[in-house]
Amino acid sequence: MTAKLGIVGTRQLILVQTLDIARLTAHPVRLIPETFIAVTGMGPVDSNESGKTSFLAATALLLGDPEWRVGGNGAGAVATLLFEPVTAGITGASAATEGYIVGVFADPTNVAGSACTVWMKISSGTPYVQVKHGPGIHLTPGSDDRERHLNATRVFRSLPSETFGGAEFAEKLYGRSPRVLAYVASRGQVRSRPSLLKLDAGTFTPDQIGDALIALTGRATLFERDEQERLDLANKQAELQTHIDNDRNQTAREAEILRQVEARDELREQTGAALKMWNASLARAVVDTYARAASATCLLSKAKIAREELTKQIATLAIQRDELRNLKKLQDVHEEQKRKLSEAKSAYQLALGVEGQLVGELNALESPLRSARQKATGYDLKFDPPAAEAAEERQSRNQEVGAAKSRLETAEDVLVAAKSARQEAAHGQFGESGKVIRLLAEKGITAQSLIASVHLEATYRQDWEARLHPWREALVVSRENLTEALPLLHENPGTILISRPAPNSSTDKVSRFPTGVVSAPSEAVPFLEALGRQHLAAEPVTHVHAEDIGLRIIGGFQAPTVGLDDLIAYWDRQVTLAKEKVQRRLDELGRAKKLAELAATNATRAHAAEQCASLTQHQKGLQHRLTAHRQQVMPPLSDAVDDTETKQRAAETALAQRTQLLNGANSNLMAAQEELRTLTSALNKYEAASRPNDAILSTWARGIDAALQQLGWPALNTDDDYDQLVDEAPAPPASDENPHIERRTNATLQQGAHDKLVVAIANLKVYPDSSAPPPADVAEAAGKYAASRESSGSATAEQMISTLASIMEWLDDSAERDSSAHEEVIHARQTRQHTTEFASKKCRELEQALTMTQDAIKQRASSALDRISKALNDLNRNSGGLGAKLDYTLQSPDKPDKKWECQVVPRWRRNPEGPMLAYDNVTNTAQEKLFSIHLVLAALLAAPNPEGRVLILDELADSLGAEHRREVLDAIAEVARQHRITILATCQDAIMSEASPHCGQVLYFHYPSKSEALNRPTRMFGRDQLGNRVELTAEALLEGRELM
């Protein structure tokens, strides 16, 4: 109930005191609750300027009148209530900067026991309003007005409650429903807005009536409760639309990005195809030059055989010719030319031999050089360590393997020792004592290790491990078995046996375990009891001592030494740790072996790399020598052979005339010599073609095996018997095992590569990204290549390679981004989709919440209006009317900047058979005033817990005839009595005579002259028990009460 009605609860306002408020004095004004109180007075001329409105405005503010709007921008208006000498029309006085309004609330039947005082401090600056309260009556004391003002601040500070601000005091003190409904002409310097309390409902629209009634029932903020939810929904919907627009824009940008990526991917595919075909053409040229060399080698061998046969034939013909000659001179000349020709040919043949030797040496280098290159693949002596360092690294890694093996063996030895100790612990047999236990067991005598059979408490382990350590080899044997056991131990000197003492000895009666011993063999209990008399000391080192014999045994063992279970648990842990260490050593050995293998591989590659460098240098030297030999030695020798042959033919011609036979022989000889020359030319051609073309090989630079692999050929097929030089190697047929064999010729592949590049350049010219086109150097290279193709129909290999490299290098710069572009776009779109779905879900949730809130608002507003309608009908009928009701519609806003529409049309019946007519039907003013007061009272009564509420009306019943004034006054007085509410209404002099019979109290304000600063003390008139009007003096007010 306190939360609903506030701190004041159902207490009635019974007294108001003002200090520095307008021209009002500090005298308390007693109010008679639950009655109609007429407020009147006299100013300098008439009832105006008497202070009535200031008093009512201050009382309304004290009661939390929402029209003051102290919780918002209107808080500063309260300062206009403070005393202002200019407004009062006087000079020489200072304006008040702070003032107080005091209200005493109580149950009229028990004022002393229920009183609660509320103090409101009003300031000219922030904070404008401060409110405190306290139980009992707390008025400012003083013999005069000045003294009361001086004591006001002290009393305000002495109140025990917290201080409330303007935005919260009304709900804290009076609850959620308005404590007061007030219409006053002005609140300070602020004129009041139109209000139903002005009793002119006929001038209001249905919207204004709806807003006024909702405000009068305390639901003024009801229609504001969904404002934030509507704003949140609108913001979330705007956010959703932003996400949708952003997604649409991003999707368009991503589509453009993907289009560019696809264009670059297509270029990569085209340039890749061009590069592949170009490499295939180079590989095809390699296999072709090897095939030509193979055919040339075969033909060279055949030509050499033919040359030998032809040479023999020529010699025979020469002999025949010489025999036919008769002239000695011709014969001598012929012989001399033959000799020179032979010398020239011999020199030439020697040169050919040197050439063959150099070629052979070069061919011999090919295999080891190729092997070295293969072994050194990827090893670069410019960046990688030399062979000597690699060998040292291999040796170091091998040493690390040895060290790792040694550490592994040590760890395995520790593991074996731990397992052995664990096994001994499991059998309770340790060292030499274990041998004795087994020896006695063979004879049927049971013995057990003392340290294994004793179980200790954990807190006493340091004590007993030190005491028992000297006896760690001791055995416990039953006293009944001693006689049989002792003879068996003659070969085990130093064996310690423990048994129960002799019967009737001083220690034979010990039956309890010493402190710290949980369990032990019964035979050892007396012995343990004796050891227990040794004392433990912690300084300077943990030890036990027996002062009577001067014994000190140092303790502090890290591992348990006593107790079978503890020993087993300890050695179990040691075995586990040893196993883990062995595994770590195994892992270390594995890593060391891998590093050693890697070091060995690197050492081999480094050696091969150095060997490759050496062989390459030697190959270059041989190639240089061969080139010099072919260019400088061979041509002169060949020319000498040709010259001598010419001279020989001349000599033979001279002899040919000698006889017909000589002519025939000479003719045959010449034919043979011509054939020899032809054969020699062929030999030279075959010799040159018998080696693969160095330029082709250097351009490829990867060897014949790589060329075959590039073409997909399993091997290079050559013939054992060629009849002519071949320019192209025969391509193997396609098969299921090799379906992708490249069979096209070198020229076709080169042309295909050029064509692919032309297509790529054409696509490059229409590249879609105008904001980031290909670089200028790429475009320039492509343009030059295309111009060469268009002008001459072909382009050089260098142009082809450089142009292709430029385009592919540009494409490689974005390859990594392009490879992940589709995945990134998919991820971004999924992220945006999730964001949009989340925002859409939030919109639906906010829409549902808003619908629920608005449904609740409609229900509460409808409930309030229904209660007003019922109260209006009751008031109308009680006053002799024919019934009344409210028709209303509620429309929730659909946008944040819209407001609720609450249209209320009050109706009442004018004649028994007539319909309910709307409030704005033409009628007389008196009826309208009466209906308006019923409507206001209905709103007041419809609020929950109307008891204790206050209705304040300014200028009551003006412009009414006498009869209707009586009806209004009677209705007001009746409602006040029946529903225990207090009604304060100002009455002009003209109606006071009519109001007096209806009111339970009259307040009279008097401001006699504008030359005076303050009013006279407010006079109060009530009724005595006989109903006569009497003035309420101080004695009457304080009778039976104690002044606080």
Buried (B, 14 or more C-beta within 10 A) or exposed (E): EEEEBBBBBBBBBBBBBBBBBBBBBBBBBBBBBBBBBBBBBBBBEEBEBBBBBBBBBBBBBBBBBBBBBBBEEBBBBBBBBBBBBEBBBBEEEEBBEBBBBBBBBBBEEEBEEBBBBBBBBBBBEEEBBBBBBBEBBBBBEBEEBEEBBEBBBEBBEEBEBEBBBBEEBBBBBBBBBBBBBBBBBBBBEBEBEEBBBBBBBBEBEBBBBBBBBBBBBBBBEBBEBBBEBBEBBBEBBEBBEEBBEEBEEBBEEBEEBBEBBBBBBEBBEBBBBBBBBBBBBBBBBBBBBBBBBBBBBBBBEBBBEBBEEBBEBBEBBBEBBBEBBEEEEBBEBBEBBBEBBEEBBEBBEEBBEBBEBBBEBBEEBBEEBBBBBEBBEEBEBEEBBEBEEBBBBBBEBBEBBEEBBEBBEEBBEBBEBBBEBBEBBBEBBBEEBBEBBEBBEEEEBEBBBBBBBBBBEEEBBBBBBBBBBEBBBBBBBBBEBEEEBEEBBEEEEEBBBBBBBEEEEEEEEBEEBBEBBEEBBEBBBBBBBBBBEBEBEEEEEBBBBBEEEEEEBEBEBEEBBBBBEBBBEBBBEBBEEBBEBBEEBBEBBEEBBEBBEEBBBBBBBBBBBBBBEEBBEBBEEBBEBBEEBBEEBBEEBBEBBBEBBEBBBEBBEBBBEBEEEBBBBBEBBBEBBEBBBEBBEBBBBBBBBBBBBEEBBEEBEBBBEBBBEBBBBEEBEBEEEBEEBBEBBEBBEEEEEEEEBBBBBBEBBBBBBBBBBBBBBEBBEEBBBEEEEBEEEBBEBBBBBBEBBEEEEEBEBEBBBBBBEBBBEBBEEBEEEBEEBBEEBEEBBEEBEEBBEEBBEBBEEBBEBBEEBBEEBBEBBEEBBBBBBBBBBBBBEEBEBBBBBBBBEBEBBEEBEEBBBBBBBBBBBEEEEEEBBEBBEEBEBBBBBBBBBBBBBBBBBBBEEBBBBBBBBBBBBBEBEEEBBBBBBBBBBBBBEEBBBBBBBBBBEEBBEBBBEBBBBBBBBBBEEEEBEBBBBBBBBBBEEEEEEEEBEEEEBEEEEEEE
